[in-house]
Amino acid sequence: MRNRTVGINVRVTVTEKKKVTMLARKCGLPLSEYLRQRALGYEPGGHPPKEVFDMLDKIDEIAESCSMRDGAAINAQTDRMRDLLIGGN
């Protein structure tokens, strides 16, 4: 783990702080990590809401009631969607 001991203070307006905080939350990152990544030239990706993954789980459950071949094809597609949503290959 990195030993981050030096701080950087930046003044922003209330509106700017709300916007940056919201952007960090959309990416699933703490504010400090979001700012660090942006300052170092990285573009943090947003994470889909939990409900998206819940829906994919439900589709997998439905696939269990399909034929083995069709169910396997459906499961393969939902796995592919999960990978795309979380940045997998």
N, CA, C and O atoms as CSV, one atom per row, in Angstrom:
chain,resi,resn,atom,element,x,y,z
A,1,MET,N,N,0.839,-1.179,0.000
A,1,MET,CA,C,0.000,0.000,0.000
A,1,MET,C,C,0.888,1.248,0.000
A,1,MET,O,O,1.920,1.297,0.669
A,2,ARG,N,N,0.464,2.240,-0.756
A,2,ARG,CA,C,1.229,3.479,-0.816
A,2,ARG,C,C,1.056,4.271,0.463
A,2,ARG,O,O,-0.005,4.258,1.088
A,3,ASN,N,N,2.107,4.952,0.831
A,3,ASN,CA,C,2.066,5.780,2.028
A,3,ASN,C,C,1.849,7.224,1.604
A,3,ASN,O,O,2.809,7.961,1.378
A,4,ARG,N,N,0.611,7.622,1.499
A,4,ARG,CA,C,0.281,8.986,1.069
A,4,ARG,C,C,0.200,9.869,2.305
A,4,ARG,O,O,-0.724,9.751,3.110
A,5,THR,N,N,1.177,10.752,2.442
A,5,THR,CA,C,1.242,11.579,3.642
A,5,THR,C,C,1.214,13.076,3.340
A,5,THR,O,O,1.132,13.887,4.262
A,6,VAL,N,N,1.280,13.451,2.070
A,6,VAL,CA,C,1.318,14.864,1.708
A,6,VAL,C,C,-0.035,15.261,1.140
A,6,VAL,O,O,-0.569,14.590,0.257
A,7,GLY,N,N,-0.582,16.349,1.646
A,7,GLY,CA,C,-1.878,16.819,1.180
A,7,GLY,C,C,-1.761,17.979,0.219
A,7,GLY,O,O,-0.766,18.704,0.217
A,8,ILE,N,N,-2.789,18.151,-0.602
A,8,ILE,CA,C,-2.907,19.299,-1.501
A,8,ILE,C,C,-4.267,19.916,-1.227
A,8,ILE,O,O,-5.289,19.236,-1.319
A,9,ASN,N,N,-4.288,21.184,-0.895
A,9,ASN,CA,C,-5.544,21.872,-0.616
A,9,ASN,C,C,-5.970,22.681,-1.839
A,9,ASN,O,O,-5.176,23.430,-2.409
A,10,VAL,N,N,-7.217,22.521,-2.228
A,10,VAL,CA,C,-7.767,23.238,-3.372
A,10,VAL,C,C,-9.077,23.868,-2.952
A,10,VAL,O,O,-9.925,23.206,-2.353
A,11,ARG,N,N,-9.248,25.135,-3.260
A,11,ARG,CA,C,-10.499,25.843,-2.957
A,11,ARG,C,C,-11.448,25.743,-4.139
A,11,ARG,O,O,-11.060,25.993,-5.280
A,12,VAL,N,N,-12.692,25.378,-3.862
A,12,VAL,CA,C,-13.726,25.292,-4.893
A,12,VAL,C,C,-14.997,25.924,-4.351
A,12,VAL,O,O,-15.115,26.175,-3.152
A,13,THR,N,N,-15.944,26.178,-5.242
A,13,THR,CA,C,-17.242,26.682,-4.801
A,13,THR,C,C,-18.072,25.504,-4.289
A,13,THR,O,O,-17.724,24.345,-4.513
A,14,VAL,N,N,-19.150,25.807,-3.612
A,14,VAL,CA,C,-20.052,24.768,-3.126
A,14,VAL,C,C,-20.590,23.962,-4.314
A,14,VAL,O,O,-20.671,22.736,-4.250
A,15,THR,N,N,-20.951,24.646,-5.379
A,15,THR,CA,C,-21.474,23.976,-6.572
A,15,THR,C,C,-20.430,23.068,-7.197
A,15,THR,O,O,-20.749,21.948,-7.596
A,16,GLU,N,N,-19.195,23.527,-7.289
A,16,GLU,CA,C,-18.124,22.698,-7.844
A,16,GLU,C,C,-17.908,21.454,-6.998
A,16,GLU,O,O,-17.731,20.358,-7.531
A,17,LYS,N,N,-17.921,21.620,-5.681
A,17,LYS,CA,C,-17.717,20.468,-4.811
A,17,LYS,C,C,-18.833,19.450,-4.983
A,17,LYS,O,O,-18.577,18.247,-5.033
A,18,LYS,N,N,-20.072,19.926,-5.074
A,18,LYS,CA,C,-21.194,19.009,-5.268
A,18,LYS,C,C,-21.035,18.235,-6.577
A,18,LYS,O,O,-21.277,17.029,-6.626
A,19,LYS,N,N,-20.627,18.938,-7.634
A,19,LYS,CA,C,-20.474,18.283,-8.938
A,19,LYS,C,C,-19.353,17.248,-8.903
A,19,LYS,O,O,-19.530,16.128,-9.381
A,20,VAL,N,N,-18.203,17.614,-8.343
A,20,VAL,CA,C,-17.070,16.687,-8.292
A,20,VAL,C,C,-17.403,15.489,-7.396
A,20,VAL,O,O,-17.044,14.358,-7.721
A,21,THR,N,N,-18.070,15.723,-6.297
A,21,THR,CA,C,-18.476,14.644,-5.397
A,21,THR,C,C,-19.425,13.683,-6.111
A,21,THR,O,O,-19.301,12.467,-5.972
A,22,MET,N,N,-20.379,14.233,-6.880
A,22,MET,CA,C,-21.323,13.409,-7.623
A,22,MET,C,C,-20.591,12.581,-8.682
A,22,MET,O,O,-20.900,11.404,-8.863
A,23,LEU,N,N,-19.626,13.182,-9.381
A,23,LEU,CA,C,-18.864,12.450,-10.392
A,23,LEU,C,C,-18.058,11.318,-9.761
A,23,LEU,O,O,-17.977,10.223,-10.316
A,24,ALA,N,N,-17.468,11.586,-8.609
A,24,ALA,CA,C,-16.705,10.547,-7.903
A,24,ALA,C,C,-17.621,9.404,-7.499
A,24,ALA,O,O,-17.270,8.233,-7.649
A,25,ARG,N,N,-18.783,9.742,-6.991
A,25,ARG,CA,C,-19.748,8.717,-6.554
A,25,ARG,C,C,-20.189,7.866,-7.739
A,25,ARG,O,O,-20.320,6.649,-7.609
A,26,LYS,N,N,-20.422,8.498,-8.907
A,26,LYS,CA,C,-20.813,7.759,-10.105
A,26,LYS,C,C,-19.749,6.737,-10.503
A,26,LYS,O,O,-20.065,5.679,-11.046
A,27,CYS,N,N,-18.491,7.065,-10.227
A,27,CYS,CA,C,-17.387,6.160,-10.562
A,27,CYS,C,C,-17.130,5.143,-9.460
A,27,CYS,O,O,-16.304,4.245,-9.624
A,28,GLY,N,N,-17.830,5.276,-8.341
A,28,GLY,CA,C,-17.621,4.350,-7.233
A,28,GLY,C,C,-16.306,4.588,-6.511
A,28,GLY,O,O,-15.728,3.668,-5.933
A,29,LEU,N,N,-15.832,5.847,-6.549
A,29,LEU,CA,C,-14.550,6.183,-5.924
A,29,LEU,C,C,-14.731,7.204,-4.814
A,29,LEU,O,O,-15.639,8.033,-4.869
A,30,PRO,N,N,-13.864,7.147,-3.802
A,30,PRO,CA,C,-13.837,8.235,-2.828
A,30,PRO,C,C,-13.394,9.522,-3.544
A,30,PRO,O,O,-12.689,9.466,-4.551
A,31,LEU,N,N,-13.803,10.646,-3.029
A,31,LEU,CA,C,-13.484,11.929,-3.649
A,31,LEU,C,C,-11.986,12.097,-3.872
A,31,LEU,O,O,-11.564,12.509,-4.952
A,32,SER,N,N,-11.178,11.784,-2.863
A,32,SER,CA,C,-9.733,11.969,-2.996
A,32,SER,C,C,-9.142,11.104,-4.107
A,32,SER,O,O,-8.266,11.558,-4.844
A,33,GLU,N,N,-9.616,9.854,-4.234
A,33,GLU,CA,C,-9.102,8.975,-5.289
A,33,GLU,C,C,-9.543,9.463,-6.667
A,33,GLU,O,O,-8.771,9.408,-7.624
A,34,TYR,N,N,-10.778,9.939,-6.766
A,34,TYR,CA,C,-11.267,10.483,-8.032
A,34,TYR,C,C,-10.409,11.680,-8.455
A,34,TYR,O,O,-9.976,11.760,-9.604
A,35,LEU,N,N,-10.167,12.600,-7.533
A,35,LEU,CA,C,-9.354,13.779,-7.842
A,35,LEU,C,C,-7.921,13.387,-8.203
A,35,LEU,O,O,-7.330,13.953,-9.122
A,36,ARG,N,N,-7.374,12.427,-7.483
A,36,ARG,CA,C,-6.013,11.965,-7.762
A,36,ARG,C,C,-5.930,11.403,-9.178
A,36,ARG,O,O,-5.018,11.744,-9.931
A,37,GLN,N,N,-6.876,10.548,-9.538
A,37,GLN,CA,C,-6.864,9.955,-10.869
A,37,GLN,C,C,-7.015,11.004,-11.962
A,37,GLN,O,O,-6.317,10.953,-12.975
A,38,ARG,N,N,-7.915,11.945,-11.762
A,38,ARG,CA,C,-8.108,13.007,-12.762
A,38,ARG,C,C,-6.863,13.879,-12.877
A,38,ARG,O,O,-6.474,14.254,-13.983
A,39,ALA,N,N,-6.244,14.202,-11.767
A,39,ALA,CA,C,-5.049,15.057,-11.784
A,39,ALA,C,C,-3.881,14.365,-12.471
A,39,ALA,O,O,-3.031,15.024,-13.070
A,40,LEU,N,N,-3.838,13.045,-12.387
A,40,LEU,CA,C,-2.745,12.284,-12.999
A,40,LEU,C,C,-3.062,11.851,-14.433
A,40,LEU,O,O,-2.324,11.069,-15.033
A,41,GLY,N,N,-4.160,12.366,-14.969
A,41,GLY,CA,C,-4.481,12.118,-16.370
A,41,GLY,C,C,-5.334,10.900,-16.658
A,41,GLY,O,O,-5.567,10.566,-17.819
A,42,TYR,N,N,-5.804,10.230,-15.608
A,42,TYR,CA,C,-6.668,9.067,-15.820
A,42,TYR,C,C,-8.110,9.520,-15.935
A,42,TYR,O,O,-8.495,10.547,-15.375
A,43,GLU,N,N,-8.903,8.755,-16.662
A,43,GLU,CA,C,-10.331,9.033,-16.789
A,43,GLU,C,C,-11.084,7.900,-16.115
A,43,GLU,O,O,-11.328,6.866,-16.737
A,44,PRO,N,N,-11.461,8.078,-14.838
A,44,PRO,CA,C,-12.162,6.995,-14.134
A,44,PRO,C,C,-13.486,6.688,-14.830
A,44,PRO,O,O,-14.210,7.595,-15.241
A,45,GLY,N,N,-13.789,5.414,-14.954
A,45,GLY,CA,C,-15.047,5.017,-15.574
A,45,GLY,C,C,-16.158,4.935,-14.550
A,45,GLY,O,O,-15.916,4.659,-13.376
A,46,GLY,N,N,-17.358,5.171,-14.993
A,46,GLY,CA,C,-18.503,5.042,-14.109
A,46,GLY,C,C,-18.907,3.591,-13.971
A,46,GLY,O,O,-18.635,2.780,-14.857
A,47,HIS,N,N,-19.547,3.261,-12.880
A,47,HIS,CA,C,-20.037,1.908,-12.652
A,47,HIS,C,C,-21.545,1.924,-12.795
A,47,HIS,O,O,-22.215,2.812,-12.269
A,48,PRO,N,N,-22.074,0.952,-13.500
A,48,PRO,CA,C,-23.531,0.878,-13.613
A,48,PRO,C,C,-24.156,0.640,-12.240
A,48,PRO,O,O,-23.512,0.097,-11.343
A,49,PRO,N,N,-25.394,1.044,-12.087
A,49,PRO,CA,C,-26.074,0.804,-10.809
A,49,PRO,C,C,-26.196,-0.690,-10.519
A,49,PRO,O,O,-26.183,-1.514,-11.434
A,50,LYS,N,N,-26.314,-1.022,-9.248
A,50,LYS,CA,C,-26.452,-2.410,-8.793
A,50,LYS,C,C,-27.634,-3.087,-9.481
A,50,LYS,O,O,-27.594,-4.290,-9.736
A,51,GLU,N,N,-28.677,-2.331,-9.780
A,51,GLU,CA,C,-29.876,-2.892,-10.404
A,51,GLU,C,C,-29.574,-3.531,-11.761
A,51,GLU,O,O,-30.244,-4.486,-12.156
A,52,VAL,N,N,-28.579,-3.017,-12.471
A,52,VAL,CA,C,-28.202,-3.602,-13.764
A,52,VAL,C,C,-27.695,-5.023,-13.553
A,52,VAL,O,O,-28.067,-5.938,-14.288
A,53,PHE,N,N,-26.846,-5.205,-12.548
A,53,PHE,CA,C,-26.317,-6.536,-12.266
A,53,PHE,C,C,-27.402,-7.461,-11.711
A,53,PHE,O,O,-27.404,-8.660,-11.985
A,54,ASP,N,N,-28.320,-6.896,-10.931
A,54,ASP,CA,C,-29.455,-7.694,-10.434
A,54,ASP,C,C,-30.283,-8.214,-11.601
A,54,ASP,O,O,-30.728,-9.362,-11.591
A,55,MET,N,N,-30.491,-7.361,-12.614
A,55,MET,CA,C,-31.264,-7.756,-13.783
A,55,MET,C,C,-30.550,-8.878,-14.543
A,55,MET,O,O,-31.196,-9.824,-14.992
A,56,LEU,N,N,-29.232,-8.782,-14.691
A,56,LEU,CA,C,-28.485,-9.850,-15.366
A,56,LEU,C,C,-28.584,-11.161,-14.594
A,56,LEU,O,O,-28.664,-12.231,-15.197
A,57,ASP,N,N,-28.579,-11.083,-13.258
A,57,ASP,CA,C,-28.761,-12.287,-12.442
A,57,ASP,C,C,-30.132,-12.907,-12.689
A,57,ASP,O,O,-30.257,-14.129,-12.769
A,58,LYS,N,N,-31.155,-12.075,-12.809
A,58,LYS,CA,C,-32.516,-12.576,-13.072
A,58,LYS,C,C,-32.571,-13.267,-14.434
A,58,LYS,O,O,-33.215,-14.305,-14.584
A,59,ILE,N,N,-31.886,-12.680,-15.431
A,59,ILE,CA,C,-31.849,-13.305,-16.756
A,59,ILE,C,C,-31.181,-14.679,-16.662
A,59,ILE,O,O,-31.628,-15.637,-17.293
A,60,ASP,N,N,-30.106,-14.768,-15.870
A,60,ASP,CA,C,-29.455,-16.073,-15.660
A,60,ASP,C,C,-30.423,-17.074,-15.030
A,60,ASP,O,O,-30.435,-18.247,-15.405
A,61,GLU,N,N,-31.232,-16.614,-14.074
A,61,GLU,CA,C,-32.210,-17.500,-13.450
A,61,GLU,C,C,-33.222,-18.003,-14.476
A,61,GLU,O,O,-33.589,-19.178,-14.469
A,62,ILE,N,N,-33.669,-17.111,-15.354
A,62,ILE,CA,C,-34.610,-17.497,-16.412
A,62,ILE,C,C,-33.954,-18.514,-17.342
A,62,ILE,O,O,-34.595,-19.464,-17.790
A,63,ALA,N,N,-32.665,-18.303,-17.626
A,63,ALA,CA,C,-31.937,-19.213,-18.523
A,63,ALA,C,C,-31.912,-20.631,-17.977
A,63,ALA,O,O,-31.845,-21.589,-18.747
A,64,GLU,N,N,-31.965,-20.781,-16.651
A,64,GLU,CA,C,-31.950,-22.115,-16.048
A,64,GLU,C,C,-33.184,-22.925,-16.436
A,64,GLU,O,O,-33.149,-24.155,-16.437
A,65,SER,N,N,-34.278,-22.230,-16.767
A,65,SER,CA,C,-35.499,-22.949,-17.154
A,65,SER,C,C,-35.542,-23.223,-18.660
A,65,SER,O,O,-36.482,-23.855,-19.143
A,66,CYS,N,N,-34.552,-22.765,-19.394
A,66,CYS,CA,C,-34.466,-23.017,-20.837
A,66,CYS,C,C,-33.754,-24.338,-21.094
A,66,CYS,O,O,-33.235,-24.977,-20.179
A,67,SER,N,N,-33.744,-24.723,-22.352
A,67,SER,CA,C,-32.991,-25.926,-22.722
A,67,SER,C,C,-31.522,-25.696,-22.384
A,67,SER,O,O,-31.073,-24.558,-22.249
A,68,MET,N,N,-30.790,-26.783,-22.251
A,68,MET,CA,C,-29.381,-26.681,-21.875
A,68,MET,C,C,-28.622,-25.791,-22.874
A,68,MET,O,O,-27.847,-24.922,-22.473
A,69,ARG,N,N,-28.847,-26.012,-24.160
A,69,ARG,CA,C,-28.141,-25.248,-25.195
A,69,ARG,C,C,-28.511,-23.766,-25.140
A,69,ARG,O,O,-27.636,-22.901,-25.143
A,70,ASP,N,N,-29.817,-23.479,-25.089
A,70,ASP,CA,C,-30.255,-22.085,-25.045
A,70,ASP,C,C,-29.829,-21.406,-23.746
A,70,ASP,O,O,-29.401,-20.251,-23.752
A,71,GLY,N,N,-29.948,-22.128,-22.639
A,71,GLY,CA,C,-29.549,-21.568,-21.346
A,71,GLY,C,C,-28.075,-21.231,-21.313
A,71,GLY,O,O,-27.685,-20.192,-20.782
A,72,ALA,N,N,-27.250,-22.102,-21.876
A,72,ALA,CA,C,-25.802,-21.850,-21.921
A,72,ALA,C,C,-25.505,-20.628,-22.774
A,72,ALA,O,O,-24.629,-19.833,-22.434
A,73,ALA,N,N,-26.229,-20.470,-23.882
A,73,ALA,CA,C,-26.020,-19.314,-24.764
A,73,ALA,C,C,-26.426,-18.024,-24.057
A,73,ALA,O,O,-25.743,-17.005,-24.165
A,74,ILE,N,N,-27.536,-18.077,-23.336
A,74,ILE,CA,C,-27.989,-16.888,-22.600
A,74,ILE,C,C,-26.976,-16.535,-21.506
A,74,ILE,O,O,-26.609,-15.370,-21.352
A,75,ASN,N,N,-26.529,-17.531,-20.756
A,75,ASN,CA,C,-25.547,-17.287,-19.701
A,75,ASN,C,C,-24.255,-16.711,-20.274
A,75,ASN,O,O,-23.650,-15.831,-19.661
A,76,ALA,N,N,-23.829,-17.190,-21.429
A,76,ALA,CA,C,-22.610,-16.667,-22.058
A,76,ALA,C,C,-22.777,-15.192,-22.395
A,76,ALA,O,O,-21.849,-14.400,-22.232
A,77,GLN,N,N,-23.972,-14.829,-22.870
A,77,GLN,CA,C,-24.210,-13.422,-23.223
A,77,GLN,C,C,-24.277,-12.529,-21.978
A,77,GLN,O,O,-23.759,-11.413,-21.992
A,78,THR,N,N,-24.914,-13.014,-20.899
A,78,THR,CA,C,-24.966,-12.184,-19.690
A,78,THR,C,C,-23.574,-12.049,-19.077
A,78,THR,O,O,-23.240,-10.999,-18.528
A,79,ASP,N,N,-22.756,-13.107,-19.165
A,79,ASP,CA,C,-21.367,-13.001,-18.688
A,79,ASP,C,C,-20.612,-11.960,-19.503
A,79,ASP,O,O,-19.855,-11.162,-18.950
A,80,ARG,N,N,-20.818,-11.966,-20.815
A,80,ARG,CA,C,-20.164,-10.979,-21.692
A,80,ARG,C,C,-20.600,-9.555,-21.317
A,80,ARG,O,O,-19.777,-8.640,-21.280
A,81,MET,N,N,-21.901,-9.375,-21.040
A,81,MET,CA,C,-22.400,-8.050,-20.653
A,81,MET,C,C,-21.772,-7.597,-19.340
A,81,MET,O,O,-21.392,-6.434,-19.204
A,82,ARG,N,N,-21.659,-8.505,-18.374
A,82,ARG,CA,C,-21.017,-8.150,-17.102
A,82,ARG,C,C,-19.580,-7.688,-17.336
A,82,ARG,O,O,-19.143,-6.681,-16.780
A,83,ASP,N,N,-18.851,-8.436,-18.167
A,83,ASP,CA,C,-17.473,-8.062,-18.469
A,83,ASP,C,C,-17.395,-6.672,-19.099
A,83,ASP,O,O,-16.536,-5.869,-18.736
A,84,LEU,N,N,-18.278,-6.397,-20.027
A,84,LEU,CA,C,-18.290,-5.072,-20.669
A,84,LEU,C,C,-18.618,-3.964,-19.666
A,84,LEU,O,O,-18.044,-2.876,-19.713
A,85,LEU,N,N,-19.553,-4.261,-18.759
A,85,LEU,CA,C,-19.977,-3.247,-17.780
A,85,LEU,C,C,-18.889,-2.925,-16.762
A,85,LEU,O,O,-18.791,-1.792,-16.291
A,86,ILE,N,N,-18.065,-3.927,-16.421
A,86,ILE,CA,C,-17.042,-3.677,-15.410
A,86,ILE,C,C,-15.653,-3.495,-16.022
A,86,ILE,O,O,-14.653,-3.438,-15.307
A,87,GLY,N,N,-15.604,-3.406,-17.346
A,87,GLY,CA,C,-14.328,-3.115,-17.985
A,87,GLY,C,C,-13.486,-4.319,-18.281
A,87,GLY,O,O,-12.288,-4.184,-18.530
A,88,GLY,N,N,-14.076,-5.506,-18.262
A,88,GLY,CA,C,-13.323,-6.704,-18.610
A,88,GLY,C,C,-13.128,-6.787,-20.112
A,88,GLY,O,O,-13.603,-5.929,-20.855
A,89,ASN,N,N,-12.436,-7.809,-20.552
A,89,ASN,CA,C,-12.176,-7.942,-21.996
A,89,ASN,C,C,-13.165,-8.861,-22.630
A,89,ASN,O,O,-13.105,-9.095,-23.837
